[in-house]
Amino acid sequence: MTSVRSLVPTGPLASVASRRVLQSLMRTGQEARFVGGCVRDCLLEIQAADIDIATPLPPEEVMRRLKADGIRVVPTGLKHGTVTAIIGNETFEITTLRQDVETFGRSARVAFTDDWLADAARRDFTFNAMSLTVDGELYDPFGGVPDLTAGRVRFIGDAETRIREDVLRLLRFFRFYARLGKGPPDTAALDACTRLAPLVGGLSGERVREELLKLLATDRAAEVWRIMVDQGIMEHVLPQAVAVDRLAALDRLEWMVGETEPLARLAALLPAGPLAHSAAEAVADRLRFSNFQRDRLAAIAAPVVDVHPDLPFKSRRIALHRLGPEIYRAVLLLSAAAMGTPAFELFEPLAEASAWQEIPFPLRGQDILDRGLPPGPEVGRLMGELERWWIAHDFQPDRDACLAELERRLVQSSSSPSGS
């Protein structure tokens, strides 16, 4: 495999730490190169999130050399030939060249090799199969550079074969198309994705979640999601999330007001109204959301208070108190998208949300217990009444005023026929 052009490593690929790692691996003449996404991102002149390095050295030798040079190394995946080097706050995933022996739809049994072309051939897309030396020699065995320039997301070899090797590649195709694609999607890839979409059901929720949230964070999320819905793919991925028109409207508003929230975009795709909460729960289950993500999605998709652009000032403050400013902003944008509200009408309520400072309710349950009411449901009921009274008075009553209202209600309760 011969180099096709020169590309000066930049950003983290040109750091002192990256050169130190490569020099350690290449000390006795063996080759080591940057591979995969970091090379692609270097070509795009964007900061790479992860630095991957490949070498023909076996993983045990990689560890020995790094340790000998005082570099911290962690055996993150020895079975698959992967170790992680750590220098300061920089990490480098180093993998021995591999070729697939057998694939299982989401994993593979591999054999180590010294063949750079065989290693590149097992990757997913042409622009992810490139490699780059520390001296700037770029290797591109499958035409990744012209594909990247043209905005083509193209599988290496037969698309169906590549997807069957790891079904997650089906979702990765749409994620990369949303991020890098120009023009219509590759026909062979789209046909293969459509045929094999039922296989997505066998993927873990965590893997599906990572791809979909990354897709939803792109500028073309609505456009690409619509393709997945129209092709019948989404019914095998997230059948609840098909309200693409609302996502497109939300996307336009987000662009104009400078707000982006992937979970709000996901909420936009769910049915509105009484089905919203159950749909959010089903999606959270499928994607194996954390409790925080689950609660946040439900709070946006099925808010506990009504939020829309025409709310009066006092009602907006109540909604901000109940939801918090982040959820309030997301729900407001979602409501505005559904109503077709122009962006300029949102600037005032969004500014209020940005300036909102949470006002804690001055009383605690102990205040009621200290006044002789026994523990039980009545304490919670009374606390709820008092907080609603405090909110109705625009959060103005201080602790003394709230205690006075508590005393008044206790006296009123004890003097009423039901309280005697």
N, C-alpha and C positions, 0 to 999 in steps of 0.2 A: 504494500500500500504506500503510494507516494504522496507527498504533500502537494496541495493544489494552489496554495497562496500563502502569503505572510499575513499574520495578524498579531499585532503587539498586545500581549496580555495587559489588561488594565484593571483598576479597582482591586478587589481582594486577590485576583490572580497575580497581581504584581507586588503583593505585600512581601515584606521581609520574611514573615512566617511561612508563606507559601513556597518561597524559594528555598527556605531552610529545609522544609519537608521534602521537596523534590530533589535537592542536592543529597540528602540522606539516602534516598532510594536509588539514586543514579551513581553513587560513589564509585562503584567498580564497573561502570560501563553499561549497566542495564538501563532500559528506557522507562521513563514515567511521563505520563501526559495528563493534562486536564481533560475531562471527558464530560459529555452530556450537556445538561442544562446550563452549566456555568460557561461553556464555550458558546452556546447559542446566545446567552444573554450578553456576553462580551461582544459578539457581532452586532447585537442590537443596541449596544452602548447603554445598557442598563445594569444596575447593580445586581449581581448574582446573590441569591439567598443562601445557596448551598454550594460548597466547593467539593467536587468529586474528582478523584485522581485514580488512574488505572496503572497497573504495572504487571509485568509477567512474573514478578517475584511471588513465591508462596506466602500466605499470610503470616506464618511463623517467622519467616525471614524478614518480612516487613516490620514486625514487632521488634525483632532483635536489633535491627538497624536503628529504628527510631529511638529505642531505649538507650542504645549505645551513644547516641548523639544528644541525650538528655531531653528528649521530647516525650511528653506524657502520651501514652497510648492505651486505648480501651478496646478489648476484643468484642466488638459489638455484634459480629456475625461470622465467626470463624468458619462455620459450616459452609457458608456461601462465599468465603474468601474476603470478608470485609472487616476492617479495623478502623478506628477513629483516632486521629492524631489531634492533640489539643495543645495550642501554644497561646497563652494568655486567654483572650476571649474569642480566638479564632479556632474553628474546628474544620477538619478535613477528613472526608470519608474516603478511605483508600481500599480499593478492591482489586484482587487478582484477576487478570484476564480470564474470562469464562466462556464456555459454550454449553448450550442446553443439551442434556442427554435425554430428558423426558420432561414434559410439561403437564400440569394438572389443572389448568383453567385459572388458577390464581397463584400458583407457585411452580417451581421447576427444580428438577435434580440436575445439578451442573457438574462439569468437569473443568479443572483448571487447564489453561492453555497458554502458549506464547504467541498465539495468532491474533494480531490486532483486528484483522478483518472479521474473523469469526466472532470476536467479542462485540464488534460494532453491529454485526448482522442480527444479534439477538435483541437489539433495542427496538423501541416502538416506532418512532417517526424519523424521517430522514434527517431532520435538523437536530435530533437528539443523539445522532450516531457520530457526530464530529468529535475530533480530539485535537488538542493543541499542546505543543511542546513549550517549555519555559523560554525557548529562544524565538517563539513566534511562528513555528511551522504548523500550518493548519491542514489537517487530514479530513477529507470529506468524501467517503467512499460511495455514498448513495445520493449525492446531489442535494444536500441539505442547504447549501448556500443559495442556489437559485430558487429553491422552494421557499426559503425564508424571505428572500427578496420579493417574490411574487405573491406571498401570502398564501401559499399552498400548504395545507396540513396533509401529509401523505405518509401512509404506512410504508415500512420497508418490506418489499416483496408483496406477497398476497395478503390483502387486508383481513380476510376471514381467518387465515392461518395465524396471523399476529394476534387477533382478538381471542381466538380459542386458546392460545398459549397463556393469556392472562386477560380475563374478561374485563377487568378494570380499564383496559385500554380503550374500550368502547366509550366510557365516560371521559377519559382523558382526551380522546379525539375532539369531543365537543368543547371541552374546556380550552384546549389549545386553539381550536378554531375561533372561539369567542375572543381569545386574547390576541391572536396573531393573524387570523384569516382575513383574506380579501376576496371579494367575489363569491360565487357559489361554492359550496363544499365539494371536495373531491368525490366524484360519482361512485367510484369503486368503494371508497371508504364508507360513504353514506349507505350504499346498498348493503354492505356487510353489517354495518351497525344495526340497520333495520331488521335484517334476517336474524341476527343473534341477540336481539334485545331481551328475549325471555331468559337468557342466561344470567342477566344482571341480578335476578332474584337470589342467586347463590352467593353473591358477594356479601361480605360483612357490612353492617351498618356504618362502622367507623370509616371504612375505605370509601363507601359511597358518599358519606357526609363530607369528607375532605374534598373530593372532586366537585361536588355540587356547590358547596360554599365558595370555593375558588371561582367557579363559573359565575355565580351570582355576583361576585365582586368586580366583574369585568364590565366595560362600557357597553358591550353588545349582548348582555345577558338575555334581554327580552327577545331579541332577534333569534338567537341561537336556541333558546328554550322553545320558541314557537316551532322551529324546525323539528325539535325532538317530539313535540306534541303532535304536529301534523304527520310525522312519520310513524306514529303509534308507539314510539319508544318510551315515552314517559309513563304510559300505562303499566309498564313493567318496572319502572323506577320509583316514581312517586305519583300514583294515580290521583291523589287528592290535589296535586299542585299543577293545575292546568289553566288558571285564569290569567292568560298571558296579556290580554288587553289592559288589565289593571296594572300589571307589572310594567308594561310599556309606558303607561301614563305616569306611574310613580317614578320611573327612570327619568322622564323628561323634567319632572318637578325637582328631583334630586339634583340634576345637572344645573338647574337654574338657581337653586338656593344653596348649593354646595354641601349637601348632606348625602352620605352613603351609609347604609346599614344592611349587610347581607341578610340578616334575619328578618328585617322589614320587607325586603324583596321576596323572601320566601313566604312571608305572611300574605303578601299581595297576591300570590298565586293560589292561595287557599280560598274556598268558598266563603262568602260573607254571610252574616246573619247567624241563625241558630246552629248551623252546622260548623261554624268556624272553630269552636273549641275542640270538638271531637276530631276534626281534621288535623288540628295542630297537635293533638295528643298522638294521633296515628303516625304523623310525620316524625315526631320526636322519638317514638318507639322504633321506627324503621331506621332512623339515622343514629340511634344510640346516643341521643343528646345527653349532656350533663344536666343535672338538676337546674343549674343556672340557665343554660340554653333552653331547656324545656319551658321553664317559667317565663322567660323573656319572650319566646315565640308565642305562647298562649296569651301573654299580656298585650302583645301587639295585635294579634289576630282577633282576640275576643276581649277587648278592654272592659274593665268593670264599670267604667263611667263613659258616657257619651262624649265624644270629641269630634267637633267639626269646625270649619273655618268661621262660621257665623256665631259661635258661642259668645255671649256677653262677657265682659271683663270678669265679673265675679265668678261665673261658671268656669272660666278658664283657670282661675286661681284654685278653685276646688279640684278641677281635673289635674292640675299640676301637683297638688298635694297628694292626691290619691295615687297617681301613676308615677310621679317623679319626672324630672325634666327630659330624660333620655327616651323613656317610653312614650311620654306625651308627644315629643317631636315626631317620633316614628308613626304614632297613631294619627296625628294631625296630617302628616303628609299622605298617609294611606287614604284617609277620608277625603282629603282634597283631590287626590288622584281619581277616586271614584266619582266625585261630584264635578270634576272638570274645572276646579277653581284655579284661576290664574295665579302665578307665583307671587306677584306683587301683593296680593291680599294676605299672604302668609308671613310677610316680613315682620309685622308687629307681634303676632303671637309667638313666632319663633324667637324674636328678640326677648320677649318676656320669659320664655323658657330658658334661654341662655343666662338671663340675669337672676333666675329664681334661686332663692336661698330657702332651704327646707326649714319650716317652723315646727319644732316638736310640740306635740300636745303637752300642756303643763302638768297634767295629772297622771298618776299611775294607779294600778289596782290596789296597791297598799294604802293609798289615801282613803279608799272606801272601807277597806278592812279596819283601818284605824278608828273608824267612826262606828264600829260595832256591827256592821253587816257581816254575817257569816260567809265563809267561802262557798262558792256555788255559781250557778248560771246567772243569778240576779246581779252579781258583781259585773260580769261581762256585759249584760244588758244595759246596766246603768252607765258603764264606761262608754258604750256605744252611743247612748243618748247624749251624754255630756260632750263627747267629741263632735257629734253632729251639731249640737248647739253652738259650740266654739267655732266650727267651720261656718255655720250660718251667720255668725257675727264677724266674718272675714278674718278669722284667726287673731282678732284683737284682744280678747280677754286674757289677762295675765294669770299667773297662778292664784293670786288672792281672789280674783274675780271668779275663777273656775271653782275654787273651794267654796266660795259663797254660794254659787249656783248648786253645788253638790249638797251643801247644808239645806238649802231651800227645798230641794227635791226630796231629801230624806225626811224633812219635817212634813212636807206635803204628803209623802207616802205614809208616814206613821199616823197622820190625822185623818186619812181617808178611810172609809168603811172597810176596804179590803186590807188595809194595813193595820187595823186595830184588833 
